[in-house]
Amino acid sequence: MGRLQDLPDGHGWLVEIEGQEIALFRRGERVHALDNVCPHRGAALAFGDVRGEVVYCPLHAWPFQLATGACPEFPEASVRTFPVHVGEGGDLELEL
């Protein structure tokens, strides 16, 4: 899937695994994985603005917590998250 060193800190990275689009976000040594599709209008969260521990949808700026996928302003619009592990040598391992 990739390596920690290849993922820019503070920016989204889009990957497709088993036909599913996943948005990856690196914050320091941690990596968060969220469903890439914003439930509001279907925009790609991987291209959203990352501020702190929140990604803002690029279309209407809905906020999603990187760690939980929660949308504080619209709780019913939360997105699914996936566990990411950083293996030896910085290899990223995602659990679907």
N, CA, C and O atoms as a CHARMM CRD file, in Angstrom:
* protein
*
  384
    1    1 MET  N      0.81700  -1.19400   0.00000 PROA 1      0.00000
    2    1 MET  CA     0.00000   0.00000   0.00000 PROA 1      0.00000
    3    1 MET  C      0.85900   1.25400   0.00000 PROA 1      0.00000
    4    1 MET  O      0.46000   2.26900  -0.57200 PROA 1      0.00000
    5    2 GLY  N      1.99900   1.21000   0.61200 PROA 2      0.00000
    6    2 GLY  CA     2.86400   2.37700   0.68200 PROA 2      0.00000
    7    2 GLY  C      3.70700   2.34800   1.94000 PROA 2      0.00000
    8    2 GLY  O      3.65100   1.41700   2.74300 PROA 2      0.00000
    9    3 ARG  N      4.48900   3.40200   2.07700 PROA 3      0.00000
   10    3 ARG  CA     5.36000   3.52900   3.24600 PROA 3      0.00000
   11    3 ARG  C      5.09500   4.85500   3.92800 PROA 3      0.00000
   12    3 ARG  O      4.70700   5.82900   3.28300 PROA 3      0.00000
   13    4 LEU  N      5.30400   4.88800   5.22100 PROA 4      0.00000
   14    4 LEU  CA     5.09000   6.10200   5.99800 PROA 4      0.00000
   15    4 LEU  C      5.87200   7.26500   5.40300 PROA 4      0.00000
   16    4 LEU  O      5.36300   8.38300   5.32100 PROA 4      0.00000
   17    5 GLN  N      7.09500   7.00600   4.99300 PROA 5      0.00000
   18    5 GLN  CA     7.95500   8.05300   4.46500 PROA 5      0.00000
   19    5 GLN  C      7.41700   8.66400   3.16900 PROA 5      0.00000
   20    5 GLN  O      7.74800   9.80200   2.83600 PROA 5      0.00000
   21    6 ASP  N      6.59300   7.91500   2.44000 PROA 6      0.00000
   22    6 ASP  CA     6.04900   8.39500   1.16900 PROA 6      0.00000
   23    6 ASP  C      4.79500   9.24600   1.33800 PROA 6      0.00000
   24    6 ASP  O      4.37400   9.92600   0.40300 PROA 6      0.00000
   25    7 LEU  N      4.20700   9.21000   2.51100 PROA 7      0.00000
   26    7 LEU  CA     2.96100   9.93300   2.76600 PROA 7      0.00000
   27    7 LEU  C      3.28600  11.30700   3.34100 PROA 7      0.00000
   28    7 LEU  O      3.86800  11.39600   4.42300 PROA 7      0.00000
   29    8 PRO  N      2.92000  12.38600   2.63500 PROA 8      0.00000
   30    8 PRO  CA     3.24400  13.71800   3.14600 PROA 8      0.00000
   31    8 PRO  C      2.45700  14.04100   4.41700 PROA 8      0.00000
   32    8 PRO  O      1.26400  13.75300   4.50500 PROA 8      0.00000
   33    9 ASP  N      3.11600  14.62700   5.37600 PROA 9      0.00000
   34    9 ASP  CA     2.48200  14.98600   6.64400 PROA 9      0.00000
   35    9 ASP  C      1.50700  16.14200   6.42000 PROA 9      0.00000
   36    9 ASP  O      1.86400  17.16400   5.83400 PROA 9      0.00000
   37   10 GLY  N      0.27300  15.96700   6.89300 PROA 10     0.00000
   38   10 GLY  CA    -0.70900  17.03500   6.81500 PROA 10     0.00000
   39   10 GLY  C     -1.48300  17.10600   5.51100 PROA 10     0.00000
   40   10 GLY  O     -2.22200  18.06400   5.28500 PROA 10     0.00000
   41   11 HSD  N     -1.32800  16.11300   4.65400 PROA 11     0.00000
   42   11 HSD  CA    -2.04400  16.08500   3.37700 PROA 11     0.00000
   43   11 HSD  C     -2.71000  14.72800   3.20800 PROA 11     0.00000
   44   11 HSD  O     -2.29800  13.74000   3.81600 PROA 11     0.00000
   45   12 GLY  N     -3.73400  14.69200   2.38300 PROA 12     0.00000
   46   12 GLY  CA    -4.41500  13.44100   2.10200 PROA 12     0.00000
   47   12 GLY  C     -3.73900  12.67100   0.98800 PROA 12     0.00000
   48   12 GLY  O     -3.02400  13.22900   0.15600 PROA 12     0.00000
   49   13 TRP  N     -3.98400  11.38300   0.99700 PROA 13     0.00000
   50   13 TRP  CA    -3.43600  10.47800  -0.01300 PROA 13     0.00000
   51   13 TRP  C     -4.53500   9.48100  -0.32800 PROA 13     0.00000
   52   13 TRP  O     -5.07300   8.84200   0.57600 PROA 13     0.00000
   53   14 LEU  N     -4.87300   9.34300  -1.59500 PROA 14     0.00000
   54   14 LEU  CA    -5.94800   8.45900  -2.01700 PROA 14     0.00000
   55   14 LEU  C     -5.39500   7.11400  -2.45400 PROA 14     0.00000
   56   14 LEU  O     -4.48100   7.04700  -3.27600 PROA 14     0.00000
   57   15 VAL  N     -5.95800   6.03500  -1.89900 PROA 15     0.00000
   58   15 VAL  CA    -5.60600   4.68400  -2.32700 PROA 15     0.00000
   59   15 VAL  C     -6.90200   3.92800  -2.60200 PROA 15     0.00000
   60   15 VAL  O     -7.95300   4.24300  -2.04400 PROA 15     0.00000
   61   16 GLU  N     -6.80600   2.93600  -3.46400 PROA 16     0.00000
   62   16 GLU  CA    -7.95100   2.06800  -3.71900 PROA 16     0.00000
   63   16 GLU  C     -7.55600   0.65100  -3.35700 PROA 16     0.00000
   64   16 GLU  O     -6.56900   0.11700  -3.86300 PROA 16     0.00000
   65   17 ILE  N     -8.33800   0.05100  -2.47500 PROA 17     0.00000
   66   17 ILE  CA    -8.07000  -1.30700  -2.01500 PROA 17     0.00000
   67   17 ILE  C     -9.35200  -2.11400  -2.16300 PROA 17     0.00000
   68   17 ILE  O    -10.39900  -1.75300  -1.62500 PROA 17     0.00000
   69   18 GLU  N     -9.25000  -3.19500  -2.89200 PROA 18     0.00000
   70   18 GLU  CA   -10.40200  -4.07100  -3.12400 PROA 18     0.00000
   71   18 GLU  C    -11.61000  -3.28300  -3.61700 PROA 18     0.00000
   72   18 GLU  O    -12.73800  -3.53200  -3.19200 PROA 18     0.00000
   73   19 GLY  N    -11.36600  -2.32400  -4.52100 PROA 19     0.00000
   74   19 GLY  CA   -12.43300  -1.53400  -5.11600 PROA 19     0.00000
   75   19 GLY  C    -12.97700  -0.42200  -4.24600 PROA 19     0.00000
   76   19 GLY  O    -13.94400   0.24000  -4.62300 PROA 19     0.00000
   77   20 GLN  N    -12.37600  -0.20500  -3.09700 PROA 20     0.00000
   78   20 GLN  CA   -12.85100   0.82500  -2.17400 PROA 20     0.00000
   79   20 GLN  C    -11.83200   1.95400  -2.08500 PROA 20     0.00000
   80   20 GLN  O    -10.64100   1.71100  -1.88900 PROA 20     0.00000
   81   21 GLU  N    -12.31000   3.20200  -2.23000 PROA 21     0.00000
   82   21 GLU  CA   -11.43800   4.36300  -2.09600 PROA 21     0.00000
   83   21 GLU  C    -11.26500   4.70700  -0.62100 PROA 21     0.00000
   84   21 GLU  O    -12.23500   4.88000   0.11600 PROA 21     0.00000
   85   22 ILE  N    -10.00000   4.80200  -0.21300 PROA 22     0.00000
   86   22 ILE  CA    -9.64500   5.12100   1.16800 PROA 22     0.00000
   87   22 ILE  C     -8.77700   6.37400   1.15700 PROA 22     0.00000
   88   22 ILE  O     -7.85000   6.48800   0.35600 PROA 22     0.00000
   89   23 ALA  N     -9.08300   7.31200   2.05000 PROA 23     0.00000
   90   23 ALA  CA    -8.27600   8.51400   2.21800 PROA 23     0.00000
   91   23 ALA  C     -7.33300   8.29800   3.39700 PROA 23     0.00000
   92   23 ALA  O     -7.77300   7.99800   4.50700 PROA 23     0.00000
   93   24 LEU  N     -6.04100   8.45200   3.15100 PROA 24     0.00000
   94   24 LEU  CA    -5.03200   8.32200   4.20700 PROA 24     0.00000
   95   24 LEU  C     -4.52300   9.70600   4.58400 PROA 24     0.00000
   96   24 LEU  O     -4.35000  10.57200   3.72600 PROA 24     0.00000
   97   25 PHE  N     -4.28800   9.90100   5.86100 PROA 25     0.00000
   98   25 PHE  CA    -3.77500  11.16700   6.36300 PROA 25     0.00000
   99   25 PHE  C     -2.68000  10.88800   7.37800 PROA 25     0.00000
  100   25 PHE  O     -2.88100  10.13200   8.32800 PROA 25     0.00000
  101   26 ARG  N     -1.53600  11.49300   7.17600 PROA 26     0.00000
  102   26 ARG  CA    -0.42600  11.34100   8.12000 PROA 26     0.00000
  103   26 ARG  C     -0.37000  12.56500   9.01700 PROA 26     0.00000
  104   26 ARG  O     -0.43500  13.70600   8.55900 PROA 26     0.00000
  105   27 ARG  N     -0.24700  12.28800  10.31600 PROA 27     0.00000
  106   27 ARG  CA    -0.03400  13.33700  11.31500 PROA 27     0.00000
  107   27 ARG  C      1.13300  12.87100  12.16400 PROA 27     0.00000
  108   27 ARG  O      0.96400  12.09200  13.10200 PROA 27     0.00000
  109   28 GLY  N      2.31900  13.35500  11.82500 PROA 28     0.00000
  110   28 GLY  CA     3.51800  12.90700  12.52300 PROA 28     0.00000
  111   28 GLY  C      3.80200  11.46000  12.19900 PROA 28     0.00000
  112   28 GLY  O      3.96300  11.10200  11.03300 PROA 28     0.00000
  113   29 GLU  N      3.86600  10.62100  13.22100 PROA 29     0.00000
  114   29 GLU  CA     4.13300   9.19300  13.02600 PROA 29     0.00000
  115   29 GLU  C      2.84800   8.36200  12.96200 PROA 29     0.00000
  116   29 GLU  O      2.90600   7.14000  12.82100 PROA 29     0.00000
  117   30 ARG  N      1.69500   9.02000  13.06400 PROA 30     0.00000
  118   30 ARG  CA     0.40900   8.31400  12.98800 PROA 30     0.00000
  119   30 ARG  C     -0.19200   8.46100  11.59900 PROA 30     0.00000
  120   30 ARG  O      0.00900   9.47100  10.92500 PROA 30     0.00000
  121   31 VAL  N     -0.92700   7.44900  11.18400 PROA 31     0.00000
  122   31 VAL  CA    -1.64900   7.48900   9.91500 PROA 31     0.00000
  123   31 VAL  C     -3.10400   7.12700  10.19300 PROA 31     0.00000
  124   31 VAL  O     -3.39500   6.14600  10.87800 PROA 31     0.00000
  125   32 HSD  N     -4.00600   7.92900   9.65200 PROA 32     0.00000
  126   32 HSD  CA    -5.43900   7.69400   9.78900 PROA 32     0.00000
  127   32 HSD  C     -5.99900   7.32200   8.42600 PROA 32     0.00000
  128   32 HSD  O     -5.56200   7.85100   7.40400 PROA 32     0.00000
  129   33 ALA  N     -6.96500   6.41200   8.40900 PROA 33     0.00000
  130   33 ALA  CA    -7.61700   5.99100   7.16700 PROA 33     0.00000
  131   33 ALA  C     -9.12400   6.16000   7.31700 PROA 33     0.00000
  132   33 ALA  O     -9.72500   5.67600   8.27600 PROA 33     0.00000
  133   34 LEU  N     -9.72300   6.85400   6.35500 PROA 34     0.00000
  134   34 LEU  CA   -11.15900   7.10400   6.35900 PROA 34     0.00000
  135   34 LEU  C    -11.74600   6.72900   5.00800 PROA 34     0.00000
  136   34 LEU  O    -11.05300   6.72400   3.99100 PROA 34     0.00000
  137   35 ASP  N    -13.03700   6.41600   5.01800 PROA 35     0.00000
  138   35 ASP  CA   -13.75700   6.27300   3.76000 PROA 35     0.00000
  139   35 ASP  C    -13.57800   7.59200   3.01100 PROA 35     0.00000
  140   35 ASP  O    -13.77900   8.66000   3.59000 PROA 35     0.00000
  141   36 ASN  N    -13.20700   7.53400   1.74100 PROA 36     0.00000
  142   36 ASN  CA   -12.86600   8.73400   0.98600 PROA 36     0.00000
  143   36 ASN  C    -14.06800   9.59100   0.61400 PROA 36     0.00000
  144   36 ASN  O    -13.88900  10.76300   0.28500 PROA 36     0.00000
  145   37 VAL  N    -15.26500   9.06400   0.65300 PROA 37     0.00000
  146   37 VAL  CA   -16.43200   9.77100   0.13100 PROA 37     0.00000
  147   37 VAL  C    -17.18400  10.51400   1.23600 PROA 37     0.00000
  148   37 VAL  O    -17.65300   9.91000   2.20100 PROA 37     0.00000
  149   38 CYS  N    -17.29000  11.83800   1.07400 PROA 38     0.00000
  150   38 CYS  CA   -18.08900  12.63600   2.00700 PROA 38     0.00000
  151   38 CYS  C    -19.55800  12.27300   1.80600 PROA 38     0.00000
  152   38 CYS  O    -20.03600  12.26700   0.67100 PROA 38     0.00000
  153   39 PRO  N    -20.28700  11.96900   2.88800 PROA 39     0.00000
  154   39 PRO  CA   -21.68000  11.56000   2.75400 PROA 39     0.00000
  155   39 PRO  C    -22.61700  12.68800   2.30600 PROA 39     0.00000
  156   39 PRO  O    -23.75400  12.42100   1.91600 PROA 39     0.00000
  157   40 HSD  N    -22.16200  13.92700   2.35600 PROA 40     0.00000
  158   40 HSD  CA   -23.02200  15.04800   1.98000 PROA 40     0.00000
  159   40 HSD  C    -23.23600  15.11800   0.47200 PROA 40     0.00000
  160   40 HSD  O    -24.37200  15.04000   0.00600 PROA 40     0.00000
  161   41 ARG  N    -22.15400  15.26400  -0.29500 PROA 41     0.00000
  162   41 ARG  CA   -22.26100  15.39900  -1.75000 PROA 41     0.00000
  163   41 ARG  C    -21.26800  14.53200  -2.51000 PROA 41     0.00000
  164   41 ARG  O    -21.10200  14.68600  -3.72000 PROA 41     0.00000
  165   42 GLY  N    -20.60900  13.62400  -1.80600 PROA 42     0.00000
  166   42 GLY  CA   -19.73500  12.66200  -2.47100 PROA 42     0.00000
  167   42 GLY  C    -18.34800  13.15300  -2.83400 PROA 42     0.00000
  168   42 GLY  O    -17.65700  12.50500  -3.62100 PROA 42     0.00000
  169   43 ALA  N    -17.92400  14.27500  -2.28400 PROA 43     0.00000
  170   43 ALA  CA   -16.58200  14.79200  -2.58100 PROA 43     0.00000
  171   43 ALA  C    -15.51200  13.88300  -1.98200 PROA 43     0.00000
  172   43 ALA  O    -15.76700  13.15100  -1.02500 PROA 43     0.00000
  173   44 ALA  N    -14.32200  13.94000  -2.55400 PROA 44     0.00000
  174   44 ALA  CA   -13.19600  13.11700  -2.10600 PROA 44     0.00000
  175   44 ALA  C    -12.50400  13.77200  -0.91400 PROA 44     0.00000
  176   44 ALA  O    -11.89500  14.83300  -1.05200 PROA 44     0.00000
  177   45 LEU  N    -12.59900  13.14400   0.25000 PROA 45     0.00000
  178   45 LEU  CA   -11.97900  13.70200   1.45600 PROA 45     0.00000
  179   45 LEU  C    -10.46000  13.74700   1.36000 PROA 45     0.00000
  180   45 LEU  O     -9.82700  14.56400   2.02900 PROA 45     0.00000
  181   46 ALA  N     -9.86200  12.88400   0.54000 PROA 46     0.00000
  182   46 ALA  CA    -8.40300  12.88400   0.38400 PROA 46     0.00000
  183   46 ALA  C     -7.89100  14.22900  -0.12400 PROA 46     0.00000
  184   46 ALA  O     -6.72100  14.56400   0.06400 PROA 46     0.00000
  185   47 PHE  N     -8.77100  14.99900  -0.77000 PROA 47     0.00000
  186   47 PHE  CA    -8.37100  16.29500  -1.31700 PROA 47     0.00000
  187   47 PHE  C     -8.82800  17.45000  -0.43300 PROA 47     0.00000
  188   47 PHE  O     -8.77700  18.61000  -0.84100 PROA 47     0.00000
  189   48 GLY  N     -9.27600  17.12600   0.78200 PROA 48     0.00000
  190   48 GLY  CA    -9.73100  18.14400   1.71700 PROA 48     0.00000
  191   48 GLY  C     -8.57900  18.84000   2.42300 PROA 48     0.00000
  192   48 GLY  O     -7.42300  18.43000   2.32300 PROA 48     0.00000
  193   49 ASP  N     -8.92200  19.89200   3.13200 PROA 49     0.00000
  194   49 ASP  CA    -7.96200  20.68600   3.89400 PROA 49     0.00000
  195   49 ASP  C     -7.79500  20.05900   5.28000 PROA 49     0.00000
  196   49 ASP  O     -8.77400  19.87000   6.00100 PROA 49     0.00000
  197   50 VAL  N     -6.56000  19.74000   5.64700 PROA 50     0.00000
  198   50 VAL  CA    -6.27600  19.14300   6.95300 PROA 50     0.00000
  199   50 VAL  C     -5.77600  20.23200   7.89100 PROA 50     0.00000
  200   50 VAL  O     -4.79600  20.92200   7.61000 PROA 50     0.00000
  201   51 ARG  N     -6.48000  20.36600   9.01800 PROA 51     0.00000
  202   51 ARG  CA    -6.06600  21.31600  10.05600 PROA 51     0.00000
  203   51 ARG  C     -6.11300  20.58900  11.39000 PROA 51     0.00000
  204   51 ARG  O     -7.17600  20.17900  11.85700 PROA 51     0.00000
  205   52 GLY  N     -4.94800  20.44000  11.99200 PROA 52     0.00000
  206   52 GLY  CA    -4.88500  19.69600  13.24600 PROA 52     0.00000
  207   52 GLY  C     -5.27400  18.25400  13.01500 PROA 52     0.00000
  208   52 GLY  O     -4.67500  17.57200  12.18300 PROA 52     0.00000
  209   53 GLU  N     -6.27000  17.78300  13.74200 PROA 53     0.00000
  210   53 GLU  CA    -6.73300  16.39600  13.64300 PROA 53     0.00000
  211   53 GLU  C     -8.06800  16.29300  12.90500 PROA 53     0.00000
  212   53 GLU  O     -8.84100  15.36100  13.12700 PROA 53     0.00000
  213   54 VAL  N     -8.32700  17.26400  12.02600 PROA 54     0.00000
  214   54 VAL  CA    -9.59400  17.32500  11.29900 PROA 54     0.00000
  215   54 VAL  C     -9.31900  17.51700   9.81500 PROA 54     0.00000
  216   54 VAL  O     -8.42900  18.27700   9.43500 PROA 54     0.00000
  217   55 VAL  N    -10.09600  16.81500   8.96900 PROA 55     0.00000
  218   55 VAL  CA   -10.06900  17.06700   7.52500 PROA 55     0.00000
  219   55 VAL  C    -11.40200  17.72100   7.17300 PROA 55     0.00000
  220   55 VAL  O    -12.46100  17.29000   7.63000 PROA 55     0.00000
  221   56 TYR  N    -11.32800  18.76800   6.35200 PROA 56     0.00000
  222   56 TYR  CA   -12.51300  19.48500   5.90700 PROA 56     0.00000
  223   56 TYR  C    -12.81300  19.10900   4.46400 PROA 56     0.00000
  224   56 TYR  O    -11.94300  19.19100   3.59700 PROA 56     0.00000
  225   57 CYS  N    -14.03700  18.70000   4.21700 PROA 57     0.00000
  226   57 CYS  CA   -14.45000  18.31000   2.87300 PROA 57     0.00000
  227   57 CYS  C    -14.14700  19.45400   1.89800 PROA 57     0.00000
  228   57 CYS  O    -14.43500  20.61300   2.20000 PROA 57     0.00000
  229   58 PRO  N    -13.56800  19.13900   0.73000 PROA 58     0.00000
  230   58 PRO  CA   -13.21000  20.20000  -0.21300 PROA 58     0.00000
  231   58 PRO  C    -14.41900  20.88200  -0.85600 PROA 58     0.00000
  232   58 PRO  O    -14.26800  21.95100  -1.44700 PROA 58     0.00000
  233   59 LEU  N    -15.59300  20.30100  -0.75900 PROA 59     0.00000
  234   59 LEU  CA   -16.76000  20.88700  -1.41000 PROA 59     0.00000
  235   59 LEU  C    -17.50000  21.88600  -0.52000 PROA 59     0.00000
  236   59 LEU  O    -17.75400  23.01500  -0.94100 PROA 59     0.00000
  237   60 HSD  N    -17.84600  21.48500   0.70000 PROA 60     0.00000
  238   60 HSD  CA   -18.61100  22.36200   1.59000 PROA 60     0.00000
  239   60 HSD  C    -18.00900  22.48700   2.98500 PROA 60     0.00000
  240   60 HSD  O    -18.65700  22.99600   3.89900 PROA 60     0.00000
  241   61 ALA  N    -16.77800  22.02700   3.14900 PROA 61     0.00000
  242   61 ALA  CA   -16.01100  22.19100   4.39800 PROA 61     0.00000
  243   61 ALA  C    -16.63000  21.49000   5.60900 PROA 61     0.00000
  244   61 ALA  O    -16.45300  21.94100   6.74100 PROA 61     0.00000
  245   62 TRP  N    -17.35100  20.39900   5.38100 PROA 62     0.00000
  246   62 TRP  CA   -17.81400  19.62300   6.53100 PROA 62     0.00000
  247   62 TRP  C    -16.59000  19.03300   7.22700 PROA 62     0.00000
  248   62 TRP  O    -15.71300  18.48800   6.55700 PROA 62     0.00000
  249   63 PRO  N    -16.50900  19.13000   8.56100 PROA 63     0.00000
  250   63 PRO  CA   -15.33900  18.63100   9.29000 PROA 63     0.00000
  251   63 PRO  C    -15.49000  17.16500   9.70300 PROA 63     0.00000
  252   63 PRO  O    -16.55300  16.73600  10.15200 PROA 63     0.00000
  253   64 PHE  N    -14.40600  16.41300   9.54100 PROA 64     0.00000
  254   64 PHE  CA   -14.38300  15.01300   9.97000 PROA 64     0.00000
  255   64 PHE  C    -13.13600  14.77900  10.81400 PROA 64     0.00000
  256   64 PHE  O    -12.02500  15.10600  10.39700 PROA 64     0.00000
  257   65 GLN  N    -13.32700  14.20800  12.00900 PROA 65     0.00000
  258   65 GLN  CA   -12.20900  13.88100  12.88900 PROA 65     0.00000
  259   65 GLN  C    -11.39200  12.76200  12.25100 PROA 65     0.00000
  260   65 GLN  O    -11.95100  11.74000  11.85200 PROA 65     0.00000
  261   66 LEU  N    -10.08800  12.94300  12.15000 PROA 66     0.00000
  262   66 LEU  CA    -9.24300  11.92800  11.52400 PROA 66     0.00000
  263   66 LEU  C     -9.25000  10.61400  12.30600 PROA 66     0.00000
  264   66 LEU  O     -9.25800   9.54000  11.70400 PROA 66     0.00000
  265   67 ALA  N     -9.24700  10.68200  13.61200 PROA 67     0.00000
  266   67 ALA  CA    -9.14300   9.47100  14.43300 PROA 67     0.00000
  267   67 ALA  C    -10.43300   8.65400  14.47000 PROA 67     0.00000
  268   67 ALA  O    -10.38900   7.42900  14.57800 PROA 67     0.00000
  269   68 THR  N    -11.58500   9.32900  14.38000 PROA 68     0.00000
  270   68 THR  CA   -12.85700   8.62800  14.57700 PROA 68     0.00000
  271   68 THR  C    -13.80100   8.67300  13.37900 PROA 68     0.00000
  272   68 THR  O    -14.73100   7.87000  13.29500 PROA 68     0.00000
  273   69 GLY  N    -13.57200   9.59900  12.45400 PROA 69     0.00000
  274   69 GLY  CA   -14.48000   9.78500  11.32700 PROA 69     0.00000
  275   69 GLY  C    -15.73000  10.57300  11.69100 PROA 69     0.00000
  276   69 GLY  O    -16.59400  10.79100  10.84100 PROA 69     0.00000
  277   70 ALA  N    -15.83500  11.00200  12.94100 PROA 70     0.00000
  278   70 ALA  CA   -17.01300  11.74200  13.39600 PROA 70     0.00000
  279   70 ALA  C    -17.07400  13.12000  12.74900 PROA 70     0.00000
  280   70 ALA  O    -16.05500  13.77600  12.53400 PROA 70     0.00000
  281   71 CYS  N    -18.30100  13.53800  12.44700 PROA 71     0.00000
  282   71 CYS  CA   -18.56500  14.88200  11.94100 PROA 71     0.00000
  283   71 CYS  C    -19.31100  15.61800  13.05000 PROA 71     0.00000
  284   71 CYS  O    -20.51900  15.43200  13.20200 PROA 71     0.00000
  285   72 PRO  N    -18.61500  16.45400  13.83100 PROA 72     0.00000
  286   72 PRO  CA   -19.24200  17.08700  14.99300 PROA 72     0.00000
  287   72 PRO  C    -20.47700  17.92300  14.65500 PROA 72     0.00000
  288   72 PRO  O    -21.41400  17.98800  15.45100 PROA 72     0.00000
  289   73 GLU  N    -20.48600  18.55700  13.49200 PROA 73     0.00000
  290   73 GLU  CA   -21.61600  19.41000  13.13000 PROA 73     0.00000
  291   73 GLU  C    -22.83400  18.60900  12.68000 PROA 73     0.00000
  292   73 GLU  O    -23.97100  19.04400  12.86000 PROA 73     0.00000
  293   74 PHE  N    -22.59100  17.43300  12.09400 PROA 74     0.00000
  294   74 PHE  CA   -23.66500  16.58300  11.58800 PROA 74     0.00000
  295   74 PHE  C    -23.35600  15.13400  11.96900 PROA 74     0.00000
  296   74 PHE  O    -22.85400  14.37800  11.13700 PROA 74     0.00000
  297   75 PRO  N    -23.64600  14.73200  13.20900 PROA 75     0.00000
  298   75 PRO  CA   -23.26000  13.40000  13.69400 PROA 75     0.00000
  299   75 PRO  C    -23.74100  12.24100  12.82200 PROA 75     0.00000
  300   75 PRO  O    -23.08700  11.20000  12.76900 PROA 75     0.00000
  301   76 GLU  N    -24.85900  12.40400  12.14900 PROA 76     0.00000
  302   76 GLU  CA   -25.36500  11.33600  11.28700 PROA 76     0.00000
  303   76 GLU  C    -24.52500  11.16700  10.02200 PROA 76     0.00000
  304   76 GLU  O    -24.70600  10.19900   9.28400 PROA 76     0.00000
  305   77 ALA  N    -23.61400  12.09600   9.77000 PROA 77     0.00000
  306   77 ALA  CA   -22.80500  12.07000   8.54600 PROA 77     0.00000
  307   77 ALA  C    -21.39000  11.55400   8.77800 PROA 77     0.00000
  308   77 ALA  O    -20.52700  11.73800   7.91900 PROA 77     0.00000
  309   78 SER  N    -21.13400  10.92500   9.89100 PROA 78     0.00000
  310   78 SER  CA   -19.79000  10.40400  10.16400 PROA 78     0.00000
  311   78 SER  C    -19.37000   9.40500   9.08900 PROA 78     0.00000
  312   78 SER  O    -20.21400   8.76500   8.46200 PROA 78     0.00000
  313   79 VAL  N    -18.05800   9.27700   8.88100 PROA 79     0.00000
  314   79 VAL  CA   -17.53100   8.32800   7.89800 PROA 79     0.00000
  315   79 VAL  C    -16.79100   7.20500   8.61500 PROA 79     0.00000
  316   79 VAL  O    -16.32600   7.35900   9.74400 PROA 79     0.00000
  317   80 ARG  N    -16.69700   6.08700   7.93500 PROA 80     0.00000
  318   80 ARG  CA   -16.03300   4.90600   8.50200 PROA 80     0.00000
  319   80 ARG  C    -14.52100   5.11300   8.53100 PROA 80     0.00000
  320   80 ARG  O    -13.94600   5.72800   7.63300 PROA 80     0.00000
  321   81 THR  N    -13.89800   4.59200   9.56900 PROA 81     0.00000
  322   81 THR  CA   -12.43700   4.61100   9.67700 PROA 81     0.00000
  323   81 THR  C    -11.91800   3.18100   9.61000 PROA 81     0.00000
  324   81 THR  O    -12.66500   2.22200   9.80500 PROA 81     0.00000
  325   82 PHE  N    -10.62600   3.05700   9.33200 PROA 82     0.00000
  326   82 PHE  CA    -9.98200   1.75300   9.21300 PROA 82     0.00000
  327   82 PHE  C     -8.67200   1.78100   9.98500 PROA 82     0.00000
  328   82 PHE  O     -7.94900   2.77600   9.92700 PROA 82     0.00000
  329   83 PRO  N     -8.34900   0.71200  10.70700 PROA 83     0.00000
  330   83 PRO  CA    -7.07300   0.66600  11.42500 PROA 83     0.00000
  331   83 PRO  C     -5.89100   0.62900  10.45100 PROA 83     0.00000
  332   83 PRO  O     -5.91500  -0.08000   9.44500 PROA 83     0.00000
  333   84 VAL  N     -4.86800   1.40400  10.77200 PROA 84     0.00000
  334   84 VAL  CA    -3.62700   1.41600   9.99500 PROA 84     0.00000
  335   84 VAL  C     -2.48100   1.12100  10.95000 PROA 84     0.00000
  336   84 VAL  O     -2.39200   1.70300  12.03100 PROA 84     0.00000
  337   85 HSD  N     -1.61500   0.22000  10.54200 PROA 85     0.00000
  338   85 HSD  CA    -0.43400  -0.11100  11.33400 PROA 85     0.00000
  339   85 HSD  C      0.80200   0.23600  10.51900 PROA 85     0.00000
  340   85 HSD  O      0.83900   0.03800   9.30400 PROA 85     0.00000
  341   86 VAL  N      1.80300   0.75100  11.20200 PROA 86     0.00000
  342   86 VAL  CA     3.08400   1.02200  10.55800 PROA 86     0.00000
  343   86 VAL  C      4.00600  -0.13500  10.90900 PROA 86     0.00000
  344   86 VAL  O      4.38100  -0.32100  12.06600 PROA 86     0.00000
  345   87 GLY  N      4.36000  -0.90300   9.89900 PROA 87     0.00000
  346   87 GLY  CA     5.19800  -2.07800  10.10100 PROA 87     0.00000
  347   87 GLY  C      6.67900  -1.74800  10.04500 PROA 87     0.00000
  348   87 GLY  O      7.07700  -0.58400  10.02500 PROA 87     0.00000
  349   88 GLU  N      7.47900  -2.79200  10.02100 PROA 88     0.00000
  350   88 GLU  CA     8.93100  -2.61500   9.93900 PROA 88     0.00000
  351   88 GLU  C      9.29300  -1.86900   8.66700 PROA 88     0.00000
  352   88 GLU  O      8.71900  -2.11500   7.60600 PROA 88     0.00000
  353   89 GLY  N     10.23600  -0.97200   8.77900 PROA 89     0.00000
  354   89 GLY  CA    10.67100  -0.20000   7.62600 PROA 89     0.00000
  355   89 GLY  C      9.67400   0.85500   7.19800 PROA 89     0.00000
  356   89 GLY  O      9.84600   1.47700   6.15000 PROA 89     0.00000
  357   90 GLY  N      8.62600   1.07100   7.99700 PROA 90     0.00000
  358   90 GLY  CA     7.63500   2.08700   7.68000 PROA 90     0.00000
  359   90 GLY  C      6.53200   1.63300   6.75100 PROA 90     0.00000
  360   90 GLY  O      5.74100   2.45700   6.29200 PROA 90     0.00000
  361   91 ASP  N      6.45600   0.32500   6.45600 PROA 91     0.00000
  362   91 ASP  CA     5.39400  -0.18400   5.58500 PROA 91     0.00000
  363   91 ASP  C      4.03300   0.00800   6.24800 PROA 91     0.00000
  364   91 ASP  O      3.86000  -0.29700   7.42800 PROA 91     0.00000
  365   92 LEU  N      3.06800   0.51600   5.47700 PROA 92     0.00000
  366   92 LEU  CA     1.72300   0.74200   5.98900 PROA 92     0.00000
  367   92 LEU  C      0.85300  -0.47900   5.72900 PROA 92     0.00000
  368   92 LEU  O      0.84900  -1.03400   4.63100 PROA 92     0.00000
  369   93 GLU  N      0.11900  -0.88700   6.75600 PROA 93     0.00000
  370   93 GLU  CA    -0.77700  -2.03400   6.65800 PROA 93     0.00000
  371   93 GLU  C     -2.16700  -1.57800   7.08100 PROA 93     0.00000
  372   93 GLU  O     -2.35800  -1.09800   8.19900 PROA 93     0.00000
  373   94 LEU  N     -3.13200  -1.72900   6.18400 PROA 94     0.00000
  374   94 LEU  CA    -4.49600  -1.28700   6.42000 PROA 94     0.00000
  375   94 LEU  C     -5.40900  -2.48800   6.60900 PROA 94     0.00000
  376   94 LEU  O     -5.32600  -3.46600   5.86600 PROA 94     0.00000
  377   95 GLU  N     -6.28500  -2.40700   7.61100 PROA 95     0.00000
  378   95 GLU  CA    -7.27800  -3.46100   7.85100 PROA 95     0.00000
  379   95 GLU  C     -8.63200  -2.98000   7.35000 PROA 95     0.00000
  380   95 GLU  O     -9.15300  -1.96900   7.82100 PROA 95     0.00000
  381   96 LEU  N     -9.20000  -3.70900   6.39000 PROA 96     0.00000
  382   96 LEU  CA   -10.54900  -3.35800   5.90500 PROA 96     0.00000
  383   96 LEU  C    -11.60900  -4.02600   6.74800 PROA 96     0.00000
  384   96 LEU  O    -12.80000  -3.85100   6.49400 PROA 96     0.00000
